[in-house]
Amino acid sequence: MLGAASKRQHTNPPARADALAEIVLLDHDGNEVRLGDFWQSREGPAALVWLRHYG
Amino acid sequence: MDRAREEFEAAGANGVLIGQLTPRHAAHFRRRQDIQLPVLADEKRESYKAAGAKIATMSELLGPKVVAKGTALAARTGLRQGRTLGHPAQLGGAMVITPDGTVAWSHMADNAGDNASPEEILAAVRDAARAVRGTG
């Protein structure tokens, strides 16, 4: 129901964002954005927030 | 987090929100919530998997503690959950990443009420920025 997991899962955040860096998503204007561009070759860190949903 | 955008920028951080579904949904959400941060659309939830986010069980979605926490948050912030779009059991999270690709801090939700506050994320950003500058 609701696509819920039948068994409890564990979160598993990585220690490094190498795999995340290569992911390309579309932004709110439909432009391609590579995630790594938010932190690589920058002077400061990036804060990424994954929403449960847009509602 | 968008309300604290200036504080994040002052700390030298780039912020981005990532949601499920399409860019059209992302644009609508951004407009409706009057968000200035970029909002990305991850229809396939590829980045959710790479970030280690999980799918909740029913009790992690609708258990009494989760509902109580959500109610308290709504009362405190005035934010209300609207219609659920996307995978209803997909949980979110937050991550702070330094320029060299190190995940300096993360909080991936363990249930629907387990979300890092903007204050927690900002504190992590400030710590990471200090470490990057070598002043931490």
Backbone of each chain as ProteinMPNN parsed JSONL, in Angstrom:
{"seq_chain_A": "MLGAASKRQHTNPPARADALAEIVLLDHDGNEVRLGDFWQSREGPAALVWLRHYG", "coords_chain_A": {"N_chain_A": [[0.857, -1.199, 0.0], [0.563, 2.21, -0.847], [3.017, 1.9, -1.952], [4.818, 1.312, -0.033], [7.639, 0.045, 1.793], [8.008, -3.379, 2.6], [9.604, -4.383, 4.51], [11.659, -2.945, 7.033], [13.934, -0.521, 5.929], [17.333, 0.617, 5.708], [18.974, 3.739, 5.837], [21.611, 4.827, 3.69], [23.862, 6.732, 3.299], [26.559, 7.892, 1.237], [30.139, 8.129, 1.796], [31.579, 9.651, 0.112], [30.858, 11.816, -2.63], [31.132, 11.033, -5.254], [29.686, 9.393, -7.096], [27.242, 10.686, -7.086], [27.99, 13.101, -8.215], [28.1, 12.729, -10.974], [25.563, 12.506, -11.867], [22.963, 13.697, -13.908], [20.406, 15.972, -13.932], [17.212, 17.488, -14.682], [16.428, 20.923, -14.374], [14.069, 23.285, -12.899], [13.471, 24.792, -15.102], [13.8, 23.099, -17.155], [16.406, 22.736, -17.961], [19.483, 20.952, -18.357], [21.299, 19.822, -15.595], [24.26, 19.142, -13.998], [24.934, 17.388, -11.11], [27.388, 17.503, -9.728], [28.386, 19.987, -10.38], [27.562, 21.728, -8.476], [29.288, 21.607, -6.342], [31.933, 20.979, -7.113], [34.925, 22.526, -8.182], [34.342, 24.853, -6.843], [34.302, 27.384, -4.297], [33.109, 26.98, -1.891], [31.06, 24.744, 0.179], [28.347, 22.541, -0.926], [24.869, 22.344, -0.345], [22.601, 19.888, -0.45], [19.253, 19.026, -0.756], [16.929, 16.535, -0.517], [13.679, 16.233, -1.382], [10.717, 14.852, 0.064], [8.404, 14.876, -1.408], [6.811, 16.993, -3.831], [4.57, 18.141, -2.818]], "CA_chain_A": [[0.0, 0.0, 0.0], [1.364, 3.427, -1.007], [4.357, 1.558, -2.391], [5.685, 1.266, 1.144], [8.49, -1.124, 1.928], [7.432, -4.386, 3.485], [10.554, -4.522, 5.612], [12.361, -1.706, 7.347], [15.197, -0.322, 5.226], [18.286, 1.5, 6.379], [19.574, 4.729, 4.952], [22.996, 4.456, 3.405], [24.534, 7.829, 2.598], [27.955, 7.596, 0.94], [31.155, 9.0, 2.395], [32.006, 10.543, -0.956], [29.768, 12.139, -3.562], [31.597, 10.829, -6.63], [28.598, 8.872, -7.939], [26.246, 11.763, -7.184], [28.498, 14.184, -9.071], [27.894, 12.442, -12.402], [24.129, 12.45, -12.186], [22.464, 14.897, -14.579], [18.959, 16.115, -13.785], [16.64, 18.698, -15.277], [15.979, 21.879, -13.366], [12.69, 23.752, -13.017], [13.296, 25.368, -16.442], [14.061, 22.062, -18.142], [17.822, 22.704, -18.343], [20.268, 19.872, -17.759], [22.196, 20.263, -14.534], [25.076, 18.078, -13.439], [24.969, 17.646, -9.667], [28.734, 17.844, -9.275], [28.679, 21.396, -10.618], [27.2, 22.514, -7.299], [30.357, 21.667, -5.351], [33.261, 20.886, -7.699], [35.47, 23.793, -8.676], [33.708, 25.962, -6.128], [35.058, 27.743, -3.101], [32.407, 26.569, -0.682], [30.322, 23.489, 0.077], [26.992, 22.542, -1.462], [23.858, 21.715, 0.492], [21.58, 19.257, -1.285], [18.104, 18.558, 0.018], [16.01, 15.689, -1.282], [12.327, 16.383, -0.864], [9.894, 13.65, 0.006], [7.559, 15.101, -2.575], [6.621, 18.42, -4.089], [3.302, 18.586, -2.243]], "C_chain_A": [[0.882, 1.234, 0.0], [2.773, 3.12, -1.484], [5.333, 1.467, -1.251], [6.49, -0.023, 1.158], [7.836, -2.104, 2.887], [8.331, -4.621, 4.69], [11.29, -3.203, 5.799], [13.686, -1.649, 6.592], [16.081, 0.583, 6.066], [18.795, 2.513, 5.371], [21.046, 4.38, 4.787], [23.701, 5.581, 2.666], [26.013, 7.508, 2.37], [28.897, 8.552, 1.666], [31.676, 10.013, 1.373], [30.882, 10.674, -1.979], [30.15, 11.904, -5.015], [30.48, 10.343, -7.558], [27.528, 9.936, -8.137], [26.697, 12.826, -8.179], [28.159, 13.965, -10.543], [26.436, 12.405, -12.812], [23.693, 13.787, -12.786], [20.941, 14.91, -14.468], [18.502, 17.364, -14.52], [16.193, 19.634, -14.173], [14.557, 22.334, -13.671], [12.416, 24.432, -14.366], [13.55, 24.339, -17.54], [15.496, 21.999, -18.626], [18.524, 21.547, -17.652], [21.242, 20.452, -16.745], [22.937, 19.05, -14.0], [25.248, 18.357, -11.954], [26.341, 18.092, -9.19], [29.085, 19.311, -9.47], [28.327, 22.27, -9.417], [28.338, 22.565, -6.277], [31.764, 21.605, -5.951], [33.689, 22.256, -8.245], [34.776, 24.997, -8.052], [34.535, 26.254, -4.882], [34.407, 27.228, -1.823], [31.659, 25.265, -0.888], [28.962, 23.672, -0.593], [26.078, 21.85, -0.462], [22.762, 21.19, -0.43], [20.464, 18.743, -0.386], [17.187, 17.781, -0.896], [14.643, 15.781, -0.612], [11.599, 15.052, -0.901], [8.989, 13.717, -1.208], [7.374, 16.597, -2.722], [5.351, 18.968, -3.45], [3.462, 19.402, -0.963]], "O_chain_A": [[1.846, 1.306, 0.762], [3.643, 3.99, -1.43], [6.544, 1.535, -1.459], [6.074, -1.043, 0.609], [7.193, -1.709, 3.859], [7.864, -5.013, 5.759], [11.51, -2.452, 4.849], [14.464, -2.603, 6.611], [15.624, 1.228, 7.01], [19.019, 2.191, 4.205], [21.644, 3.722, 5.639], [24.101, 5.402, 1.516], [26.65, 6.908, 3.235], [28.501, 9.637, 2.092], [32.151, 11.09, 1.733], [30.072, 9.766, -2.163], [29.562, 12.504, -5.915], [30.348, 10.832, -8.681], [26.973, 10.071, -9.227], [25.876, 13.387, -8.905], [27.952, 14.931, -11.278], [26.124, 12.282, -13.997], [24.003, 14.856, -12.259], [20.276, 13.955, -14.87], [19.316, 18.193, -14.927], [15.645, 19.199, -13.16], [13.92, 21.827, -14.594], [11.257, 24.626, -14.734], [13.518, 24.674, -18.724], [15.793, 21.295, -19.591], [18.209, 21.201, -16.514], [21.919, 21.445, -17.009], [22.327, 18.057, -13.602], [25.666, 19.452, -11.577], [26.443, 18.97, -8.333], [29.981, 19.828, -8.803], [28.746, 23.425, -9.348], [28.363, 23.46, -5.432], [32.703, 22.129, -5.352], [32.857, 23.032, -8.713], [34.648, 26.044, -8.688], [35.371, 25.446, -4.476], [35.071, 27.061, -0.8], [31.624, 24.735, -1.999], [28.493, 24.791, -0.799], [26.474, 20.883, 0.189], [22.081, 21.962, -1.105], [20.723, 18.098, 0.63], [16.723, 18.29, -1.916], [14.481, 15.451, 0.563], [11.832, 14.226, -1.783], [8.829, 12.74, -1.94], [7.74, 17.37, -1.837], [5.092, 20.168, -3.542], [2.469, 19.836, -0.38]]}, "seq_chain_B": "MDRAREEFEAAGANGVLIGQLTPRHAAHFRRRQDIQLPVLADEKRESYKAAGAKIATMSELLGPKVVAKGTALAARTGLRQGRTLGHPAQLGGAMVITPDGTVAWSHMADNAGDNASPEEILAAVRDAARAVRGTG", "coords_chain_B": {"N_chain_B": [[14.372, 25.741, 4.04], [14.856, 27.451, 1.948], [14.021, 29.86, 2.989], [16.107, 30.503, 4.591], [18.032, 31.16, 2.843], [19.772, 33.332, 2.379], [21.462, 33.2, 4.553], [22.698, 30.783, 4.052], [24.061, 31.452, 1.735], [25.737, 33.423, 2.727], [27.355, 31.844, 4.236], [28.8, 30.759, 2.299], [27.812, 28.707, 0.739], [26.306, 26.627, -1.792], [22.985, 26.027, -2.497], [20.559, 23.489, -3.203], [17.49, 22.052, -4.177], [16.001, 18.894, -4.526], [13.609, 17.017, -6.158], [11.019, 14.55, -6.799], [9.484, 13.483, -9.836], [8.592, 15.629, -12.632], [10.232, 18.363, -14.492], [8.248, 20.238, -14.844], [6.586, 19.89, -12.661], [8.438, 20.582, -10.736], [8.839, 23.28, -11.329], [6.318, 24.315, -10.837], [6.032, 23.789, -8.101], [8.129, 25.355, -7.136], [7.273, 27.883, -7.827], [4.83, 28.06, -6.494], [5.585, 27.849, -3.824], [7.172, 29.992, -3.67], [9.995, 29.857, -4.028], [13.444, 30.501, -4.271], [15.745, 29.042, -4.611], [17.443, 26.697, -6.795], [15.458, 24.078, -8.163], [15.491, 20.75, -8.731], [14.521, 18.046, -10.888], [14.022, 14.71, -10.348], [12.992, 12.235, -11.78], [13.381, 9.494, -12.009], [14.406, 8.927, -9.613], [17.083, 8.584, -9.24], [19.17, 10.011, -8.021], [18.305, 9.936, -5.417], [18.675, 7.264, -4.757], [21.455, 7.102, -5.002], [22.183, 8.795, -2.972], [21.543, 7.377, -0.79], [19.003, 7.377, 0.277], [15.884, 6.152, 1.6], [13.072, 3.857, 1.158], [10.064, 4.132, 2.873], [8.428, 2.155, 5.426], [4.982, 1.34, 6.157], [4.452, 2.037, 8.817], [6.495, 3.811, 9.241], [5.688, 5.845, 7.714], [3.126, 6.55, 8.602], [2.967, 6.158, 11.329], [2.128, 6.738, 14.828], [4.026, 8.422, 16.187], [5.264, 9.661, 14.085], [3.174, 11.047, 12.874], [2.499, 12.739, 14.972], [4.796, 14.31, 15.188], [4.816, 15.546, 12.712], [2.48, 17.037, 12.876], [3.099, 18.793, 14.936], [5.188, 20.192, 13.745], [3.869, 21.43, 11.638], [2.206, 23.11, 13.064], [4.067, 24.809, 14.198], [5.473, 25.979, 12.07], [3.61, 26.656, 10.175], [3.493, 25.43, 7.787], [1.938, 23.247, 5.524], [1.195, 19.984, 4.468], [0.623, 19.239, 1.129], [-1.014, 17.795, -1.703], [0.193, 14.544, -2.332], [2.727, 13.88, -4.557], [4.421, 11.766, -6.815], [6.485, 8.989, -5.726], [4.96, 7.783, -2.963], [6.085, 6.738, -0.656], [8.722, 7.308, -0.684], [11.451, 8.513, 1.014], [13.242, 11.497, 2.034], [16.11, 13.615, 2.436], [19.165, 15.228, 3.493], [22.298, 16.684, 2.549], [25.647, 17.739, 2.924], [28.228, 18.745, 0.932], [31.642, 18.967, 0.284], [33.984, 20.905, -1.78], [35.904, 19.031, -2.677], [34.494, 16.721, -2.931], [33.894, 15.284, -0.687], [31.547, 13.947, 1.549], [30.513, 15.872, 3.897], [28.589, 15.992, 5.823], [25.509, 14.384, 6.529], [22.012, 13.71, 6.509], [19.785, 11.424, 6.194], [16.438, 10.738, 5.938], [14.786, 8.708, 8.339], [12.201, 8.158, 8.826], [8.949, 9.499, 7.974], [8.726, 11.78, 9.489], [11.229, 12.506, 10.178], [13.223, 14.738, 9.56], [15.946, 16.811, 8.753], [16.409, 19.997, 10.202], [16.37, 23.347, 8.815], [18.156, 24.831, 10.336], [19.912, 22.908, 11.367], [21.077, 22.003, 9.004], [22.265, 24.343, 8.126], [24.14, 24.757, 10.169], [25.806, 22.589, 9.67], [26.731, 23.29, 7.158], [28.179, 25.597, 7.751], [30.194, 24.528, 9.384], [31.444, 22.876, 7.496], [32.294, 24.773, 5.631], [34.12, 26.204, 7.128], [36.032, 24.22, 7.516], [36.86, 23.82, 4.893], [38.043, 26.269, 4.405], [40.094, 25.997, 6.117], [40.036, 26.865, 8.636], [38.757, 25.578, 10.551]], "CA_chain_B": [[15.752, 26.049, 3.713], [14.871, 28.627, 1.069], [13.866, 31.055, 3.823], [17.424, 30.808, 5.156], [18.938, 31.17, 1.694], [20.819, 34.357, 2.526], [22.423, 32.697, 5.533], [23.497, 29.764, 3.368], [24.967, 32.142, 0.814], [26.738, 34.086, 3.559], [28.289, 30.801, 4.67], [29.55, 30.346, 1.124], [27.294, 27.439, 0.233], [25.307, 26.561, -2.854], [21.885, 25.162, -2.079], [19.714, 22.974, -4.269], [16.436, 21.141, -3.767], [15.786, 17.85, -5.516], [12.344, 16.34, -5.937], [10.645, 13.53, -7.769], [8.62, 13.9, -10.947], [9.088, 16.321, -13.827], [10.561, 19.789, -14.342], [7.003, 21.035, -14.743], [6.183, 19.843, -11.251], [9.433, 21.347, -9.985], [8.576, 24.699, -11.561], [5.067, 24.648, -10.149], [6.354, 23.784, -6.672], [8.991, 26.518, -6.875], [6.445, 29.084, -7.955], [3.794, 28.058, -5.455], [6.216, 28.07, -2.53], [7.995, 31.199, -3.799], [11.363, 29.432, -3.728], [14.47, 31.056, -5.148], [16.778, 28.031, -4.87], [17.125, 25.8, -7.91], [14.735, 22.849, -7.839], [15.768, 19.768, -9.768], [13.532, 16.979, -11.019], [14.647, 13.394, -10.458], [11.853, 11.34, -12.009], [13.758, 8.097, -11.799], [14.929, 8.864, -8.242], [18.465, 8.106, -9.343], [19.997, 10.66, -7.001], [17.831, 9.456, -4.116], [19.349, 5.989, -4.498], [22.887, 7.364, -4.818], [22.345, 9.493, -1.691], [21.243, 6.443, 0.295], [17.665, 7.595, 0.843], [15.184, 4.872, 1.654], [11.618, 3.772, 1.041], [9.526, 3.92, 4.215], [7.359, 1.201, 5.671], [3.731, 2.037, 6.499], [4.557, 2.655, 10.149], [7.436, 4.938, 9.115], [4.937, 6.919, 7.065], [1.887, 6.95, 9.288], [2.95, 5.784, 12.733], [1.691, 7.824, 15.718], [5.098, 9.388, 16.474], [5.496, 10.417, 12.857], [2.043, 11.969, 12.717], [2.602, 13.756, 16.026], [5.88, 15.225, 14.857], [4.375, 16.34, 11.573], [1.471, 17.976, 13.352], [3.807, 19.827, 15.699], [5.937, 21.007, 12.792], [2.892, 22.249, 10.913], [1.742, 24.157, 13.987], [5.162, 25.727, 14.462], [5.93, 26.663, 10.858], [2.504, 27.033, 9.306], [3.563, 24.671, 6.535], [0.983, 22.157, 5.453], [1.469, 19.071, 3.355], [-0.406, 19.225, 0.11], [-1.216, 16.5, -2.363], [1.442, 13.813, -2.531], [3.044, 13.555, -5.948], [5.605, 10.923, -6.842], [6.434, 7.785, -4.902], [4.503, 8.289, -1.66], [6.869, 6.221, 0.463], [10.128, 7.698, -0.831], [11.88, 9.51, 1.999], [14.257, 12.424, 1.549], [17.259, 13.815, 3.299], [20.004, 16.382, 3.181], [23.708, 16.346, 2.504], [26.575, 18.832, 2.685], [29.358, 18.186, 0.185], [32.715, 19.945, 0.103], [34.459, 20.946, -3.168], [36.674, 17.849, -3.076], [33.584, 15.588, -3.066], [33.64, 14.625, 0.594], [30.253, 14.2, 2.178], [30.893, 16.37, 5.218], [27.47, 15.763, 6.744], [24.287, 13.959, 5.863], [20.894, 13.241, 7.32], [18.765, 10.823, 5.332], [15.296, 10.51, 6.838], [14.487, 7.336, 8.708], [10.749, 8.068, 8.719], [8.393, 10.695, 7.337], [8.869, 12.942, 10.365], [12.642, 12.626, 10.541], [13.886, 15.611, 8.593], [16.861, 17.789, 9.335], [15.888, 21.358, 10.136], [17.28, 24.28, 8.132], [19.204, 25.234, 11.276], [20.906, 21.831, 11.408], [21.786, 22.005, 7.722], [23.101, 25.542, 8.116], [25.279, 24.505, 11.06], [26.708, 21.677, 8.961], [27.35, 24.069, 6.081], [29.187, 26.493, 8.358], [31.326, 23.678, 9.78], [32.141, 22.445, 6.286], [32.946, 25.943, 5.032], [35.31, 26.491, 7.952], [37.014, 23.183, 7.232], [37.385, 24.096, 3.556], [38.94, 27.429, 4.5], [41.204, 25.623, 6.974], [39.933, 27.605, 9.879], [37.889, 24.822, 11.456]], "C_chain_B": [[15.816, 27.3, 2.835], [14.749, 29.905, 1.883], [15.2, 31.463, 4.424], [18.477, 30.932, 4.059], [20.074, 32.175, 1.867], [21.878, 33.906, 3.515], [23.305, 31.626, 4.903], [24.501, 30.43, 2.432], [26.078, 32.841, 1.587], [27.782, 33.09, 4.055], [29.088, 30.247, 3.499], [29.06, 29.067, 0.484], [26.342, 27.632, -0.934], [24.228, 25.597, -2.415], [21.091, 24.691, -3.277], [18.704, 21.998, -3.671], [16.214, 20.135, -4.886], [14.489, 17.138, -5.167], [12.107, 15.285, -6.991], [9.86, 14.208, -8.903], [9.349, 14.802, -11.935], [9.507, 17.759, -13.544], [9.32, 20.664, -14.216], [6.503, 21.054, -13.307], [7.147, 20.662, -10.39], [9.164, 22.84, -10.112], [7.32, 25.146, -10.814], [5.29, 24.737, -8.651], [7.138, 25.039, -6.311], [8.172, 27.812, -6.89], [5.456, 29.174, -6.799], [4.373, 28.363, -4.071], [7.098, 29.31, -2.534], [9.437, 30.907, -3.401], [12.315, 30.016, -4.745], [15.562, 30.042, -5.486], [16.424, 27.232, -6.12], [16.41, 24.552, -7.399], [14.922, 21.889, -9.007], [14.731, 18.655, -9.721], [14.237, 15.655, -11.246], [13.535, 12.359, -10.576], [12.183, 9.898, -11.689], [14.31, 7.861, -10.397], [16.35, 8.305, -8.2], [19.336, 8.718, -8.24], [19.562, 10.253, -5.598], [18.572, 8.166, -3.764], [20.829, 6.231, -4.208], [23.162, 8.051, -3.477], [22.044, 8.573, -0.513], [19.909, 6.692, 0.976], [16.881, 6.291, 0.759], [13.694, 5.02, 1.377], [11.068, 3.415, 2.413], [8.548, 2.752, 4.25], [6.099, 2.003, 6.036], [3.851, 2.728, 7.857], [5.512, 3.835, 10.125], [6.793, 6.117, 8.379], [3.832, 7.463, 7.963], [1.831, 6.56, 10.757], [2.6, 6.972, 13.627], [2.78, 8.859, 16.012], [5.346, 10.27, 15.256], [4.403, 11.462, 12.67], [2.135, 13.094, 13.746], [3.673, 14.777, 15.679], [5.48, 16.132, 13.695], [3.362, 17.394, 11.978], [2.128, 19.126, 14.091], [4.575, 20.756, 14.767], [5.009, 21.946, 12.043], [2.417, 23.404, 11.787], [2.823, 25.22, 14.177], [5.501, 26.583, 13.241], [4.806, 27.183, 9.972], [2.502, 26.279, 7.989], [2.587, 23.505, 6.605], [1.334, 21.268, 4.271], [0.308, 19.107, 2.397], [-0.553, 17.829, -0.458], [0.129, 15.84, -2.603], [1.613, 13.474, -3.998], [4.324, 12.744, -5.953], [5.405, 9.686, -5.99], [6.084, 8.193, -3.472], [5.344, 7.822, -0.48], [8.36, 6.578, 0.358], [10.452, 8.76, 0.211], [13.007, 10.354, 1.428], [15.437, 12.499, 2.49], [18.029, 15.039, 2.876], [21.461, 15.979, 3.294], [24.507, 17.62, 2.285], [27.839, 18.229, 2.088], [30.402, 19.281, -0.035], [33.244, 19.892, -1.333], [35.262, 19.716, -3.604], [35.798, 16.589, -3.14], [33.344, 14.816, -1.783], [32.242, 14.963, 1.09], [30.55, 14.58, 3.625], [29.83, 16.063, 6.269], [26.297, 15.26, 5.948], [23.245, 13.577, 6.901], [19.841, 12.736, 6.347], [17.644, 10.357, 6.249], [15.038, 9.027, 7.082], [12.978, 7.074, 8.717], [10.24, 9.416, 8.215], [8.534, 11.942, 8.195], [10.312, 13.257, 10.719], [13.393, 13.451, 9.51], [14.789, 16.601, 9.315], [16.25, 19.181, 9.193], [16.852, 22.237, 9.336], [18.429, 24.712, 9.043], [20.316, 24.183, 11.355], [21.741, 21.83, 10.132], [22.73, 23.208, 7.665], [24.327, 25.364, 9.008], [26.297, 23.601, 10.38], [27.433, 22.402, 7.831], [28.451, 24.963, 6.643], [30.411, 25.705, 8.79], [32.137, 23.271, 8.557], [32.896, 23.608, 5.643], [34.202, 26.305, 5.817], [36.401, 25.482, 7.661], [37.662, 23.415, 5.871], [38.377, 25.256, 3.606], [40.148, 27.11, 5.364], [41.213, 26.372, 8.276], [39.083, 26.848, 10.883], [38.652, 24.083, 12.527]], "O_chain_B": [[16.732, 28.111, 2.971], [15.315, 30.931, 1.507], [15.409, 32.636, 4.734], [19.674, 30.821, 4.324], [21.22, 31.879, 1.528], [23.061, 34.197, 3.337], [24.503, 31.557, 5.176], [25.656, 30.012, 2.352], [27.229, 32.851, 1.151], [28.942, 33.442, 4.265], [29.944, 29.378, 3.673], [29.808, 28.408, -0.238], [25.666, 28.654, -1.05], [24.521, 24.474, -2.005], [20.962, 25.416, -4.263], [19.029, 21.22, -2.774], [16.239, 20.495, -6.063], [14.289, 16.71, -4.031], [12.875, 15.14, -7.942], [9.629, 15.417, -8.865], [10.573, 14.743, -12.058], [9.183, 18.313, -12.493], [9.346, 21.704, -13.559], [6.057, 22.084, -12.8], [6.739, 21.341, -9.448], [9.249, 23.579, -9.131], [7.283, 26.231, -10.234], [4.793, 25.655, -8.0], [6.852, 25.7, -5.313], [8.368, 28.704, -6.065], [5.272, 30.236, -6.205], [3.745, 29.039, -3.256], [7.706, 29.644, -1.517], [10.025, 31.594, -2.566], [12.029, 30.026, -5.942], [16.226, 30.158, -6.515], [15.25, 27.101, -6.467], [16.728, 24.039, -6.327], [14.547, 22.195, -10.139], [14.147, 18.36, -8.679], [14.966, 15.494, -12.224], [13.181, 11.695, -9.603], [11.349, 9.166, -11.155], [14.643, 6.732, -10.036], [16.749, 7.643, -7.242], [20.136, 8.025, -7.611], [20.384, 10.231, -4.683], [19.036, 7.987, -2.638], [21.391, 5.642, -3.285], [24.247, 7.906, -2.914], [22.266, 8.949, 0.638], [19.698, 6.273, 2.114], [17.188, 5.427, -0.063], [13.138, 6.118, 1.362], [11.562, 2.486, 3.052], [7.925, 2.409, 3.245], [6.168, 3.221, 6.202], [3.407, 3.864, 8.025], [5.356, 4.769, 10.912], [7.297, 7.24, 8.421], [3.633, 8.673, 8.067], [0.766, 6.621, 11.372], [2.766, 8.117, 13.205], [2.488, 10.053, 16.078], [5.603, 11.467, 15.381], [4.681, 12.617, 12.347], [1.881, 14.256, 13.431], [3.473, 15.978, 15.86], [5.769, 17.329, 13.696], [3.389, 18.517, 11.475], [1.767, 20.288, 13.902], [4.607, 21.969, 14.979], [5.329, 23.117, 11.839], [2.246, 24.528, 11.315], [2.513, 26.404, 14.304], [5.782, 27.775, 13.371], [5.024, 28.046, 9.121], [1.607, 26.466, 7.164], [2.445, 22.863, 7.646], [1.721, 21.751, 3.207], [-0.852, 19.018, 2.8], [-0.264, 16.828, 0.197], [1.086, 16.49, -3.023], [0.742, 12.853, -4.607], [5.228, 13.016, -5.163], [4.286, 9.376, -5.581], [6.867, 8.898, -2.835], [5.32, 8.444, 0.582], [9.157, 6.193, 1.214], [9.787, 9.794, 0.273], [13.649, 9.967, 0.451], [15.721, 11.565, 3.24], [17.596, 15.794, 2.006], [21.815, 15.059, 4.031], [24.079, 18.493, 1.531], [28.442, 17.321, 2.661], [30.079, 20.381, -0.483], [32.977, 18.921, -2.041], [35.292, 19.397, -4.793], [36.315, 15.497, -3.379], [32.657, 13.794, -1.795], [31.814, 16.117, 1.054], [30.805, 13.719, 4.467], [30.135, 15.897, 7.45], [26.105, 15.668, 4.803], [23.568, 13.176, 8.019], [19.101, 13.518, 5.751], [17.89, 9.655, 7.23], [15.068, 8.21, 6.162], [12.533, 5.929, 8.628], [11.015, 10.359, 8.053], [8.469, 13.056, 7.674], [10.577, 14.184, 11.484], [14.12, 12.904, 8.681], [14.429, 17.151, 10.355], [15.643, 19.495, 8.169], [18.027, 21.899, 9.2], [19.546, 24.932, 8.576], [21.5, 24.516, 11.402], [22.962, 21.675, 10.177], [23.865, 23.09, 7.203], [25.428, 25.776, 8.641], [27.503, 23.816, 10.495], [28.612, 22.151, 7.58], [29.532, 25.065, 6.062], [31.541, 26.151, 8.59], [33.367, 23.314, 8.577], [34.017, 23.433, 5.166], [35.224, 26.67, 5.235], [37.573, 25.846, 7.569], [38.868, 23.23, 5.713], [39.412, 25.232, 2.941], [41.126, 27.858, 5.357], [42.243, 26.503, 8.937], [38.723, 27.382, 11.932], [38.049, 23.406, 13.359]]}, "name": "protein", "num_of_chains": 2, "seq": "MLGAASKRQHTNPPARADALAEIVLLDHDGNEVRLGDFWQSREGPAALVWLRHYGMDRAREEFEAAGANGVLIGQLTPRHAAHFRRRQDIQLPVLADEKRESYKAAGAKIATMSELLGPKVVAKGTALAARTGLRQGRTLGHPAQLGGAMVITPDGTVAWSHMADNAGDNASPEEILAAVRDAARAVRGTG"}
